[in-house]
Amino acid sequence: WKPSSAEAFCKVERLLCGWFGAERSIQSISRNDFRELFHALPRIPSGYTRFKAFHGMPVRQVIEAADAMSEPPCA
């Protein structure tokens, strides 16, 4: 893998584990679970992992915090 491909994979893996839980098996994730994630994706702030305001928060909590803010936080 190129470093950029590996980095992209890690970002997607981190998002999926953050959404579904790292301990959850892939076989237990349903179509409706993915549909819920698909509808939530536009609400996830771009580059949220770089914002101090979201540090250590699970993805669902990041969405709630971002929705509560009037403006996106500064990095």
N, CA, C and O atoms as a Maestro MAE file, in Angstrom:
{
 s_m_m2io_version
 :::
 2.0.0
}

f_m_ct {
 s_m_title
 :::
 protein
 m_atom[300] {
  # First column is atom index #
  i_m_mmod_type
  r_m_x_coord
  r_m_y_coord
  r_m_z_coord
  i_m_residue_number
  s_m_chain_name
  s_m_pdb_residue_name
  s_m_pdb_atom_name
  i_m_atomic_number
  :::
  1 25 0.825 -1.182 0.000 1 A "TRP " " N  " 7
  2 3 0.000 0.000 0.000 1 A "TRP " " CA " 6
  3 2 0.863 1.235 0.000 1 A "TRP " " C  " 6
  4 15 1.948 1.268 0.581 1 A "TRP " " O  " 8
  5 25 0.363 2.232 -0.653 2 A "LYS " " N  " 7
  6 3 0.994 3.539 -0.557 2 A "LYS " " CA " 6
  7 2 0.619 4.124 0.807 2 A "LYS " " C  " 6
  8 15 -0.434 3.793 1.351 2 A "LYS " " O  " 8
  9 25 1.456 4.975 1.351 3 A "PRO " " N  " 7
  10 3 1.132 5.577 2.661 3 A "PRO " " CA " 6
  11 2 -0.213 6.299 2.669 3 A "PRO " " C  " 6
  12 15 -0.932 6.251 3.667 3 A "PRO " " O  " 8
  13 25 -0.559 6.961 1.579 4 A "SER " " N  " 7
  14 3 -1.843 7.676 1.541 4 A "SER " " CA " 6
  15 2 -3.024 6.700 1.574 4 A "SER " " C  " 6
  16 15 -4.054 6.996 2.180 4 A "SER " " O  " 8
  17 25 -2.878 5.537 0.926 5 A "SER " " N  " 7
  18 3 -3.941 4.527 0.946 5 A "SER " " CA " 6
  19 2 -4.112 3.955 2.343 5 A "SER " " C  " 6
  20 15 -5.234 3.777 2.818 5 A "SER " " O  " 8
  21 25 -2.994 3.669 2.997 6 A "ALA " " N  " 7
  22 3 -3.045 3.143 4.359 6 A "ALA " " CA " 6
  23 2 -3.668 4.158 5.305 6 A "ALA " " C  " 6
  24 15 -4.437 3.785 6.191 6 A "ALA " " O  " 8
  25 25 -3.352 5.419 5.133 7 A "GLU " " N  " 7
  26 3 -3.914 6.474 5.976 7 A "GLU " " CA " 6
  27 2 -5.426 6.591 5.763 7 A "GLU " " C  " 6
  28 15 -6.180 6.751 6.723 7 A "GLU " " O  " 8
  29 25 -5.863 6.513 4.514 8 A "ALA " " N  " 7
  30 3 -7.296 6.586 4.204 8 A "ALA " " CA " 6
  31 2 -8.039 5.399 4.812 8 A "ALA " " C  " 6
  32 15 -9.130 5.562 5.358 8 A "ALA " " O  " 8
  33 25 -7.449 4.204 4.718 9 A "PHE " " N  " 7
  34 3 -8.056 3.015 5.304 9 A "PHE " " CA " 6
  35 2 -8.201 3.184 6.811 9 A "PHE " " C  " 6
  36 15 -9.246 2.859 7.376 9 A "PHE " " O  " 8
  37 25 -7.162 3.689 7.462 10 A "CYS " " N  " 7
  38 3 -7.202 3.875 8.913 10 A "CYS " " CA " 6
  39 2 -8.281 4.868 9.325 10 A "CYS " " C  " 6
  40 15 -8.933 4.682 10.353 10 A "CYS " " O  " 8
  41 25 -8.474 5.910 8.542 11 A "LYS " " N  " 7
  42 3 -9.526 6.892 8.846 11 A "LYS " " CA " 6
  43 2 -10.909 6.252 8.757 11 A "LYS " " C  " 6
  44 15 -11.761 6.486 9.613 11 A "LYS " " O  " 8
  45 25 -11.127 5.453 7.728 12 A "VAL " " N  " 7
  46 3 -12.421 4.788 7.561 12 A "VAL " " CA " 6
  47 2 -12.626 3.767 8.678 12 A "VAL " " C  " 6
  48 15 -13.714 3.675 9.247 12 A "VAL " " O  " 8
  49 25 -11.596 3.014 8.987 13 A "GLU " " N  " 7
  50 3 -11.686 2.033 10.065 13 A "GLU " " CA " 6
  51 2 -12.010 2.716 11.395 13 A "GLU " " C  " 6
  52 15 -12.846 2.230 12.157 13 A "GLU " " O  " 8
  53 25 -11.355 3.830 11.670 14 A "ARG " " N  " 7
  54 3 -11.593 4.573 12.911 14 A "ARG " " CA " 6
  55 2 -13.035 5.075 12.964 14 A "ARG " " C  " 6
  56 15 -13.673 5.015 14.015 14 A "ARG " " O  " 8
  57 25 -13.547 5.565 11.846 15 A "LEU " " N  " 7
  58 3 -14.929 6.037 11.792 15 A "LEU " " CA " 6
  59 2 -15.904 4.892 12.042 15 A "LEU " " C  " 6
  60 15 -16.827 5.027 12.845 15 A "LEU " " O  " 8
  61 25 -15.704 3.767 11.360 16 A "LEU " " N  " 7
  62 3 -16.616 2.633 11.512 16 A "LEU " " CA " 6
  63 2 -16.567 2.053 12.920 16 A "LEU " " C  " 6
  64 15 -17.606 1.719 13.489 16 A "LEU " " O  " 8
  65 25 -15.386 1.932 13.478 17 A "CYS " " N  " 7
  66 3 -15.268 1.426 14.848 17 A "CYS " " CA " 6
  67 2 -15.877 2.409 15.844 17 A "CYS " " C  " 6
  68 15 -16.473 2.002 16.842 17 A "CYS " " O  " 8
  69 25 -15.726 3.694 15.571 18 A "GLY " " N  " 7
  70 3 -16.324 4.695 16.430 18 A "GLY " " CA " 6
  71 2 -17.836 4.706 16.358 18 A "GLY " " C  " 6
  72 15 -18.505 5.011 17.345 18 A "GLY " " O  " 8
  73 25 -18.376 4.378 15.205 19 A "TRP " " N  " 7
  74 3 -19.831 4.390 15.032 19 A "TRP " " CA " 6
  75 2 -20.469 3.102 15.556 19 A "TRP " " C  " 6
  76 15 -21.434 3.142 16.319 19 A "TRP " " O  " 8
  77 25 -19.917 1.959 15.137 20 A "PHE " " N  " 7
  78 3 -20.532 0.679 15.485 20 A "PHE " " CA " 6
  79 2 -19.957 0.055 16.754 20 A "PHE " " C  " 6
  80 15 -20.589 -0.811 17.359 20 A "PHE " " O  " 8
  81 25 -18.775 0.482 17.157 21 A "GLY " " N  " 7
  82 3 -18.104 -0.116 18.307 21 A "GLY " " CA " 6
  83 2 -17.058 -1.108 17.836 21 A "GLY " " C  " 6
  84 15 -17.331 -1.948 16.978 21 A "GLY " " O  " 8
  85 25 -15.879 -1.011 18.389 22 A "ALA " " N  " 7
  86 3 -14.762 -1.852 17.951 22 A "ALA " " CA " 6
  87 2 -14.994 -3.329 18.262 22 A "ALA " " C  " 6
  88 15 -14.457 -4.199 17.576 22 A "ALA " " O  " 8
  89 25 -15.783 -3.612 19.282 23 A "GLU " " N  " 7
  90 3 -16.008 -4.999 19.683 23 A "GLU " " CA " 6
  91 2 -17.104 -5.687 18.878 23 A "GLU " " C  " 6
  92 15 -17.279 -6.901 18.989 23 A "GLU " " O  " 8
  93 25 -17.834 -4.942 18.079 24 A "ARG " " N  " 7
  94 3 -18.952 -5.504 17.316 24 A "ARG " " CA " 6
  95 2 -18.443 -6.231 16.077 24 A "ARG " " C  " 6
  96 15 -17.587 -5.715 15.358 24 A "ARG " " O  " 8
  97 25 -18.966 -7.420 15.832 25 A "SER " " N  " 7
  98 3 -18.540 -8.176 14.651 25 A "SER " " CA " 6
  99 2 -19.228 -7.633 13.403 25 A "SER " " C  " 6
  100 15 -20.346 -7.122 13.471 25 A "SER " " O  " 8
  101 25 -18.562 -7.747 12.286 26 A "ILE " " N  " 7
  102 3 -19.090 -7.239 11.025 26 A "ILE " " CA " 6
  103 2 -20.372 -7.971 10.640 26 A "ILE " " C  " 6
  104 15 -21.247 -7.385 10.003 26 A "ILE " " O  " 8
  105 25 -20.495 -9.237 11.015 27 A "GLN " " N  " 7
  106 3 -21.687 -10.014 10.677 27 A "GLN " " CA " 6
  107 2 -22.930 -9.508 11.411 27 A "GLN " " C  " 6
  108 15 -24.051 -9.748 10.963 27 A "GLN " " O  " 8
  109 25 -22.743 -8.817 12.523 28 A "SER " " N  " 7
  110 3 -23.891 -8.349 13.300 28 A "SER " " CA " 6
  111 2 -24.401 -6.984 12.827 28 A "SER " " C  " 6
  112 15 -25.416 -6.498 13.325 28 A "SER " " O  " 8
  113 25 -23.708 -6.372 11.879 29 A "ILE " " N  " 7
  114 3 -24.115 -5.055 11.394 29 A "ILE " " CA " 6
  115 2 -25.113 -5.242 10.255 29 A "ILE " " C  " 6
  116 15 -24.821 -5.892 9.251 29 A "ILE " " O  " 8
  117 25 -26.286 -4.662 10.433 30 A "SER " " N  " 7
  118 3 -27.365 -4.852 9.458 30 A "SER " " CA " 6
  119 2 -27.379 -3.738 8.409 30 A "SER " " C  " 6
  120 15 -26.664 -2.741 8.517 30 A "SER " " O  " 8
  121 25 -28.194 -3.936 7.423 31 A "ARG " " N  " 7
  122 3 -28.394 -2.929 6.382 31 A "ARG " " CA " 6
  123 2 -28.942 -1.639 6.995 31 A "ARG " " C  " 6
  124 15 -28.543 -0.543 6.603 31 A "ARG " " O  " 8
  125 25 -29.851 -1.773 7.951 32 A "ASN " " N  " 7
  126 3 -30.409 -0.598 8.614 32 A "ASN " " CA " 6
  127 2 -29.346 0.155 9.425 32 A "ASN " " C  " 6
  128 15 -29.378 1.383 9.507 32 A "ASN " " O  " 8
  129 25 -28.406 -0.587 10.019 33 A "ASP " " N  " 7
  130 3 -27.306 0.049 10.747 33 A "ASP " " CA " 6
  131 2 -26.481 0.918 9.797 33 A "ASP " " C  " 6
  132 15 -26.137 2.055 10.123 33 A "ASP " " O  " 8
  133 25 -26.168 0.375 8.624 34 A "PHE " " N  " 7
  134 3 -25.408 1.149 7.643 34 A "PHE " " CA " 6
  135 2 -26.224 2.311 7.088 34 A "PHE " " C  " 6
  136 15 -25.675 3.371 6.788 34 A "PHE " " O  " 8
  137 25 -27.513 2.117 6.954 35 A "ARG " " N  " 7
  138 3 -28.377 3.196 6.484 35 A "ARG " " CA " 6
  139 2 -28.357 4.357 7.482 35 A "ARG " " C  " 6
  140 15 -28.313 5.523 7.089 35 A "ARG " " O  " 8
  141 25 -28.388 4.029 8.764 36 A "GLU " " N  " 7
  142 3 -28.316 5.055 9.808 36 A "GLU " " CA " 6
  143 2 -26.995 5.827 9.710 36 A "GLU " " C  " 6
  144 15 -26.982 7.054 9.814 36 A "GLU " " O  " 8
  145 25 -25.898 5.113 9.512 37 A "LEU " " N  " 7
  146 3 -24.595 5.763 9.345 37 A "LEU " " CA " 6
  147 2 -24.594 6.628 8.089 37 A "LEU " " C  " 6
  148 15 -24.108 7.758 8.121 37 A "LEU " " O  " 8
  149 25 -25.125 6.122 6.997 38 A "PHE " " N  " 7
  150 3 -25.158 6.860 5.736 38 A "PHE " " CA " 6
  151 2 -25.865 8.198 5.892 38 A "PHE " " C  " 6
  152 15 -25.423 9.210 5.347 38 A "PHE " " O  " 8
  153 25 -26.966 8.200 6.638 39 A "HIS " " N  " 7
  154 3 -27.722 9.441 6.847 39 A "HIS " " CA " 6
  155 2 -27.017 10.386 7.818 39 A "HIS " " C  " 6
  156 15 -27.248 11.595 7.783 39 A "HIS " " O  " 8
  157 25 -26.167 9.848 8.677 40 A "ALA " " N  " 7
  158 3 -25.448 10.678 9.647 40 A "ALA " " CA " 6
  159 2 -24.165 11.269 9.062 40 A "ALA " " C  " 6
  160 15 -23.674 12.276 9.571 40 A "ALA " " O  " 8
  161 25 -23.616 10.674 8.017 41 A "LEU " " N  " 7
  162 3 -22.333 11.124 7.469 41 A "LEU " " CA " 6
  163 2 -22.272 12.612 7.147 41 A "LEU " " C  " 6
  164 15 -21.267 13.247 7.465 41 A "LEU " " O  " 8
  165 25 -23.292 13.197 6.535 42 A "PRO " " N  " 7
  166 3 -23.197 14.637 6.239 42 A "PRO " " CA " 6
  167 2 -23.140 15.516 7.490 42 A "PRO " " C  " 6
  168 15 -22.712 16.668 7.417 42 A "PRO " " O  " 8
  169 25 -23.564 14.987 8.625 43 A "ARG " " N  " 7
  170 3 -23.569 15.771 9.860 43 A "ARG " " CA " 6
  171 2 -22.243 15.676 10.618 43 A "ARG " " C  " 6
  172 15 -22.026 16.422 11.572 43 A "ARG " " O  " 8
  173 25 -21.360 14.770 10.205 44 A "ILE " " N  " 7
  174 3 -20.066 14.629 10.866 44 A "ILE " " CA " 6
  175 2 -19.152 15.736 10.347 44 A "ILE " " C  " 6
  176 15 -18.935 15.842 9.140 44 A "ILE " " O  " 8
  177 25 -18.615 16.562 11.250 45 A "PRO " " N  " 7
  178 3 -17.748 17.654 10.802 45 A "PRO " " CA " 6
  179 2 -16.503 17.134 10.085 45 A "PRO " " C  " 6
  180 15 -15.865 16.182 10.534 45 A "PRO " " O  " 8
  181 25 -16.177 17.759 8.988 46 A "SER " " N  " 7
  182 3 -14.985 17.382 8.232 46 A "SER " " CA " 6
  183 2 -13.745 17.603 9.090 46 A "SER " " C  " 6
  184 15 -13.561 18.679 9.659 46 A "SER " " O  " 8
  185 25 -12.905 16.592 9.180 47 A "GLY " " N  " 7
  186 3 -11.675 16.710 9.957 47 A "GLY " " CA " 6
  187 2 -11.904 16.818 11.452 47 A "GLY " " C  " 6
  188 15 -11.114 17.443 12.159 47 A "GLY " " O  " 8
  189 25 -12.986 16.211 11.943 48 A "TYR " " N  " 7
  190 3 -13.326 16.351 13.359 48 A "TYR " " CA " 6
  191 2 -12.241 15.842 14.296 48 A "TYR " " C  " 6
  192 15 -12.165 16.295 15.438 48 A "TYR " " O  " 8
  193 25 -11.410 14.926 13.855 49 A "THR " " N  " 7
  194 3 -10.359 14.391 14.731 49 A "THR " " CA " 6
  195 2 -9.283 15.421 15.045 49 A "THR " " C  " 6
  196 15 -8.531 15.256 16.005 49 A "THR " " O  " 8
  197 25 -9.203 16.487 14.244 50 A "ARG " " N  " 7
  198 3 -8.195 17.526 14.492 50 A "ARG " " CA " 6
  199 2 -8.674 18.593 15.461 50 A "ARG " " C  " 6
  200 15 -7.863 19.373 15.960 50 A "ARG " " O  " 8
  201 25 -9.970 18.649 15.739 51 A "PHE " " N  " 7
  202 3 -10.512 19.693 16.603 51 A "PHE " " CA " 6
  203 2 -10.391 19.312 18.070 51 A "PHE " " C  " 6
  204 15 -10.804 18.226 18.477 51 A "PHE " " O  " 8
  205 25 -9.822 20.210 18.858 52 A "LYS " " N  " 7
  206 3 -9.673 19.958 20.285 52 A "LYS " " CA " 6
  207 2 -11.024 19.786 20.965 52 A "LYS " " C  " 6
  208 15 -11.152 19.018 21.918 52 A "LYS " " O  " 8
  209 25 -12.024 20.495 20.479 53 A "ALA " " N  " 7
  210 3 -13.357 20.431 21.084 53 A "ALA " " CA " 6
  211 2 -13.955 19.024 21.015 53 A "ALA " " C  " 6
  212 15 -14.794 18.671 21.844 53 A "ALA " " O  " 8
  213 25 -13.534 18.220 20.039 54 A "PHE " " N  " 7
  214 3 -14.084 16.886 19.853 54 A "PHE " " CA " 6
  215 2 -13.142 15.774 20.316 54 A "PHE " " C  " 6
  216 15 -13.458 14.593 20.167 54 A "PHE " " O  " 8
  217 25 -12.008 16.136 20.866 55 A "HIS " " N  " 7
  218 3 -10.990 15.144 21.240 55 A "HIS " " CA " 6
  219 2 -11.555 14.121 22.232 55 A "HIS " " C  " 6
  220 15 -12.096 14.480 23.278 55 A "HIS " " O  " 8
  221 25 -11.418 12.864 21.882 56 A "GLY " " N  " 7
  222 3 -11.838 11.775 22.750 56 A "GLY " " CA " 6
  223 2 -13.323 11.450 22.720 56 A "GLY " " C  " 6
  224 15 -13.769 10.546 23.426 56 A "GLY " " O  " 8
  225 25 -14.095 12.170 21.917 57 A "MET " " N  " 7
  226 3 -15.539 11.916 21.836 57 A "MET " " CA " 6
  227 2 -15.841 10.820 20.827 57 A "MET " " C  " 6
  228 15 -15.181 10.732 19.791 57 A "MET " " O  " 8
  229 25 -16.835 9.979 21.119 58 A "PRO " " N  " 7
  230 3 -17.307 9.042 20.089 58 A "PRO " " CA " 6
  231 2 -17.998 9.820 18.970 58 A "PRO " " C  " 6
  232 15 -18.433 10.953 19.176 58 A "PRO " " O  " 8
  233 25 -18.097 9.223 17.809 59 A "VAL " " N  " 7
  234 3 -18.618 9.901 16.624 59 A "VAL " " CA " 6
  235 2 -20.030 10.438 16.851 59 A "VAL " " C  " 6
  236 15 -20.331 11.563 16.451 59 A "VAL " " O  " 8
  237 25 -20.884 9.664 17.476 60 A "ARG " " N  " 7
  238 3 -22.261 10.125 17.711 60 A "ARG " " CA " 6
  239 2 -22.275 11.365 18.599 60 A "ARG " " C  " 6
  240 15 -23.079 12.273 18.390 60 A "ARG " " O  " 8
  241 25 -21.397 11.402 19.579 61 A "GLN " " N  " 7
  242 3 -21.312 12.560 20.466 61 A "GLN " " CA " 6
  243 2 -20.733 13.768 19.726 61 A "GLN " " C  " 6
  244 15 -21.124 14.904 19.994 61 A "GLN " " O  " 8
  245 25 -19.806 13.528 18.798 62 A "VAL " " N  " 7
  246 3 -19.260 14.613 17.975 62 A "VAL " " CA " 6
  247 2 -20.384 15.274 17.175 62 A "VAL " " C  " 6
  248 15 -20.447 16.500 17.084 62 A "VAL " " O  " 8
  249 25 -21.264 14.465 16.600 63 A "ILE " " N  " 7
  250 3 -22.386 14.998 15.823 63 A "ILE " " CA " 6
  251 2 -23.279 15.863 16.712 63 A "ILE " " C  " 6
  252 15 -23.673 16.962 16.322 63 A "ILE " " O  " 8
  253 25 -23.594 15.364 17.901 64 A "GLU " " N  " 7
  254 3 -24.444 16.127 18.825 64 A "GLU " " CA " 6
  255 2 -23.780 17.443 19.215 64 A "GLU " " C  " 6
  256 15 -24.430 18.488 19.239 64 A "GLU " " O  " 8
  257 25 -22.476 17.388 19.524 65 A "ALA " " N  " 7
  258 3 -21.752 18.599 19.923 65 A "ALA " " CA " 6
  259 2 -21.678 19.588 18.767 65 A "ALA " " C  " 6
  260 15 -21.840 20.792 18.969 65 A "ALA " " O  " 8
  261 25 -21.436 19.092 17.561 66 A "ALA " " N  " 7
  262 3 -21.350 19.968 16.392 66 A "ALA " " CA " 6
  263 2 -22.699 20.618 16.102 66 A "ALA " " C  " 6
  264 15 -22.764 21.790 15.732 66 A "ALA " " O  " 8
  265 25 -23.773 19.852 16.273 67 A "ASP " " N  " 7
  266 3 -25.112 20.405 16.054 67 A "ASP " " CA " 6
  267 2 -25.426 21.501 17.075 67 A "ASP " " C  " 6
  268 15 -26.146 22.453 16.771 67 A "ASP " " O  " 8
  269 25 -24.888 21.364 18.269 68 A "ALA " " N  " 7
  270 3 -25.158 22.332 19.326 68 A "ALA " " CA " 6
  271 2 -24.355 23.629 19.149 68 A "ALA " " C  " 6
  272 15 -24.715 24.668 19.703 68 A "ALA " " O  " 8
  273 25 -23.279 23.560 18.383 69 A "MET " " N  " 7
  274 3 -22.440 24.741 18.168 69 A "MET " " CA " 6
  275 2 -23.033 25.612 17.060 69 A "MET " " C  " 6
  276 15 -23.592 25.110 16.085 69 A "MET " " O  " 8
  277 25 -22.899 26.905 17.233 70 A "SER " " N  " 7
  278 3 -23.402 27.797 16.189 70 A "SER " " CA " 6
  279 2 -22.416 27.911 15.039 70 A "SER " " C  " 6
  280 15 -22.813 28.114 13.892 70 A "SER " " O  " 8
  281 25 -21.106 27.780 15.351 71 A "GLU " " N  " 7
  282 3 -20.058 27.835 14.332 71 A "GLU " " CA " 6
  283 2 -19.119 26.667 14.564 71 A "GLU " " C  " 6
  284 15 -18.953 26.234 15.705 71 A "GLU " " O  " 8
  285 25 -18.494 26.140 13.506 72 A "PRO " " N  " 7
  286 3 -17.521 25.065 13.692 72 A "PRO " " CA " 6
  287 2 -16.332 25.557 14.509 72 A "PRO " " C  " 6
  288 15 -15.942 26.720 14.400 72 A "PRO " " O  " 8
  289 25 -15.759 24.686 15.319 73 A "PRO " " N  " 7
  290 3 -14.615 25.092 16.137 73 A "PRO " " CA " 6
  291 2 -13.356 25.288 15.286 73 A "PRO " " C  " 6
  292 15 -13.245 24.752 14.183 73 A "PRO " " O  " 8
  293 25 -12.439 26.045 15.810 74 A "CYS " " N  " 7
  294 3 -11.146 26.254 15.138 74 A "CYS " " CA " 6
  295 2 -10.205 25.132 15.553 74 A "CYS " " C  " 6
  296 15 -10.254 24.665 16.691 74 A "CYS " " O  " 8
  297 25 -9.351 24.700 14.637 75 A "ALA " " N  " 7
  298 3 -8.398 23.622 14.919 75 A "ALA " " CA " 6
  299 2 -7.334 24.084 15.870 75 A "ALA " " C  " 6
  300 15 -6.443 23.311 16.224 75 A "ALA " " O  " 8
  :::
 }
 m_bond[299] {
  # First column is bond index #
  i_m_from
  i_m_to
  i_m_order
  :::
  1 1 2 1
  2 2 3 1
  3 3 4 2
  4 3 5 1
  5 5 6 1
  6 6 7 1
  7 7 8 2
  8 7 9 1
  9 9 10 1
  10 10 11 1
  11 11 12 2
  12 11 13 1
  13 13 14 1
  14 14 15 1
  15 15 16 2
  16 15 17 1
  17 17 18 1
  18 18 19 1
  19 19 20 2
  20 19 21 1
  21 21 22 1
  22 22 23 1
  23 23 24 2
  24 23 25 1
  25 25 26 1
  26 26 27 1
  27 27 28 2
  28 27 29 1
  29 29 30 1
  30 30 31 1
  31 31 32 2
  32 31 33 1
  33 33 34 1
  34 34 35 1
  35 35 36 2
  36 35 37 1
  37 37 38 1
  38 38 39 1
  39 39 40 2
  40 39 41 1
  41 41 42 1
  42 42 43 1
  43 43 44 2
  44 43 45 1
  45 45 46 1
  46 46 47 1
  47 47 48 2
  48 47 49 1
  49 49 50 1
  50 50 51 1
  51 51 52 2
  52 51 53 1
  53 53 54 1
  54 54 55 1
  55 55 56 2
  56 55 57 1
  57 57 58 1
  58 58 59 1
  59 59 60 2
  60 59 61 1
  61 61 62 1
  62 62 63 1
  63 63 64 2
  64 63 65 1
  65 65 66 1
  66 66 67 1
  67 67 68 2
  68 67 69 1
  69 69 70 1
  70 70 71 1
  71 71 72 2
  72 71 73 1
  73 73 74 1
  74 74 75 1
  75 75 76 2
  76 75 77 1
  77 77 78 1
  78 78 79 1
  79 79 80 2
  80 79 81 1
  81 81 82 1
  82 82 83 1
  83 83 84 2
  84 83 85 1
  85 85 86 1
  86 86 87 1
  87 87 88 2
  88 87 89 1
  89 89 90 1
  90 90 91 1
  91 91 92 2
  92 91 93 1
  93 93 94 1
  94 94 95 1
  95 95 96 2
  96 95 97 1
  97 97 98 1
  98 98 99 1
  99 99 100 2
  100 99 101 1
  101 101 102 1
  102 102 103 1
  103 103 104 2
  104 103 105 1
  105 105 106 1
  106 106 107 1
  107 107 108 2
  108 107 109 1
  109 109 110 1
  110 110 111 1
  111 111 112 2
  112 111 113 1
  113 113 114 1
  114 114 115 1
  115 115 116 2
  116 115 117 1
  117 117 118 1
  118 118 119 1
  119 119 120 2
  120 119 121 1
  121 121 122 1
  122 122 123 1
  123 123 124 2
  124 123 125 1
  125 125 126 1
  126 126 127 1
  127 127 128 2
  128 127 129 1
  129 129 130 1
  130 130 131 1
  131 131 132 2
  132 131 133 1
  133 133 134 1
  134 134 135 1
  135 135 136 2
  136 135 137 1
  137 137 138 1
  138 138 139 1
  139 139 140 2
  140 139 141 1
  141 141 142 1
  142 142 143 1
  143 143 144 2
  144 143 145 1
  145 145 146 1
  146 146 147 1
  147 147 148 2
  148 147 149 1
  149 149 150 1
  150 150 151 1
  151 151 152 2
  152 151 153 1
  153 153 154 1
  154 154 155 1
  155 155 156 2
  156 155 157 1
  157 157 158 1
  158 158 159 1
  159 159 160 2
  160 159 161 1
  161 161 162 1
  162 162 163 1
  163 163 164 2
  164 163 165 1
  165 165 166 1
  166 166 167 1
  167 167 168 2
  168 167 169 1
  169 169 170 1
  170 170 171 1
  171 171 172 2
  172 171 173 1
  173 173 174 1
  174 174 175 1
  175 175 176 2
  176 175 177 1
  177 177 178 1
  178 178 179 1
  179 179 180 2
  180 179 181 1
  181 181 182 1
  182 182 183 1
  183 183 184 2
  184 183 185 1
  185 185 186 1
  186 186 187 1
  187 187 188 2
  188 187 189 1
  189 189 190 1
  190 190 191 1
  191 191 192 2
  192 191 193 1
  193 193 194 1
  194 194 195 1
  195 195 196 2
  196 195 197 1
  197 197 198 1
  198 198 199 1
  199 199 200 2
  200 199 201 1
  201 201 202 1
  202 202 203 1
  203 203 204 2
  204 203 205 1
  205 205 206 1
  206 206 207 1
  207 207 208 2
  208 207 209 1
  209 209 210 1
  210 210 211 1
  211 211 212 2
  212 211 213 1
  213 213 214 1
  214 214 215 1
  215 215 216 2
  216 215 217 1
  217 217 218 1
  218 218 219 1
  219 219 220 2
  220 219 221 1
  221 221 222 1
  222 222 223 1
  223 223 224 2
  224 223 225 1
  225 225 226 1
  226 226 227 1
  227 227 228 2
  228 227 229 1
  229 229 230 1
  230 230 231 1
  231 231 232 2
  232 231 233 1
  233 233 234 1
  234 234 235 1
  235 235 236 2
  236 235 237 1
  237 237 238 1
  238 238 239 1
  239 239 240 2
  240 239 241 1
  241 241 242 1
  242 242 243 1
  243 243 244 2
  244 243 245 1
  245 245 246 1
  246 246 247 1
  247 247 248 2
  248 247 249 1
  249 249 250 1
  250 250 251 1
  251 251 252 2
  252 251 253 1
  253 253 254 1
  254 254 255 1
  255 255 256 2
  256 255 257 1
  257 257 258 1
  258 258 259 1
  259 259 260 2
  260 259 261 1
  261 261 262 1
  262 262 263 1
  263 263 264 2
  264 263 265 1
  265 265 266 1
  266 266 267 1
  267 267 268 2
  268 267 269 1
  269 269 270 1
  270 270 271 1
  271 271 272 2
  272 271 273 1
  273 273 274 1
  274 274 275 1
  275 275 276 2
  276 275 277 1
  277 277 278 1
  278 278 279 1
  279 279 280 2
  280 279 281 1
  281 281 282 1
  282 282 283 1
  283 283 284 2
  284 283 285 1
  285 285 286 1
  286 286 287 1
  287 287 288 2
  288 287 289 1
  289 289 290 1
  290 290 291 1
  291 291 292 2
  292 291 293 1
  293 293 294 1
  294 294 295 1
  295 295 296 2
  296 295 297 1
  297 297 298 1
  298 298 299 1
  299 299 300 2
  :::
 }
}
